[in-house]
Amino acid sequence: MSKIPPYPTGRDLLADKVVVVTAAAGTGIGSAAALRCLEEGARVVISDWHQRRLTEKADELAADHSDRVHALVCDVTDEAHVQALIDGAVARFGRLDVMINNAGLGGSVSIVDMADDEWSRVLDVTLNGTFRATRAALRQFIAQGGGGAVVNNASVIGWRAQAEQAHYAAAKAGVMALTRCAAVDVAEHGIRVNAVAPSLAMHPFLAKVTSEELLADLAEREVFGRAAQPWEVANVMVLLASDYTSYLTGEVISVSSQHP
């Protein structure tokens, strides 16, 4: 098993940019992305559907980043909530530069036993929620005169089959296709739309809802012999949000050490 590398020092890659991150409460990739964006000089609006967790995360981030962090409750299955999130970010910080779509919902059930509502709920949060937030952000970018970046959180499961994951895999494959097509639609406005596709990023919530046996099996498939840290995925999100990827759009970047 390879060692976890040192946590990186911020280098102002997102200096003065305004970033919105969905599903940013808790301890997962969204939370890590919000922190890394702040450490890279951005002003960040974090959102989540869970008020208490969101408030706790906002207070935690504000302790070191004061007035550069703002929190707004958002249920990505509700179009009005999503629009209010974008409007609230602009009202607080004056503009929007980066939209990081992290909200997603999973679960484990065989397609043979899967109910319609289980399928629909995962698709509505993971794919439709990404669509709603992407659409709202793109409209804002265009209204500002163009430019801006969307970074979506997909998954390698959008490419690779896994038992009891038909709904989640379909949603994440949809996020990949949405990313590619949206990028073409808005290229003329100088807007970039890309996605990351993590394989396995370990955090307490994942450990709580996933068996130790499955996690061990997934880790063994990684050539590093370990799961990624959420901040390792967030680093790639930061890169895609930054001006260092000015000629990169419509791409899905695998954040994985998984071998075939």
Secondary structure, DSSP 8 states (H G I E B T S, - for coil): ------------TTTT-EEEESS-STTSHHHHHHHHHHHTT-EEEEEES-HHHHHHHHHHHHHHHGGGEEEEE--TT-HHHHHHHHHHHHHHHS---EEEE---------TTT--HHHHHHHHIIIIIHHHHHHHHHHHHHHHTTS--EEEEE--GGGTS--TT-HHHHHHHHHHHHHHHHHHHHHGGGT-EEEEEEES-B--HHHHHHS-HHHHHHHHHTBTTSS-B-HHHHHHHHHHHHSGGGTT--S-EEEE--B--
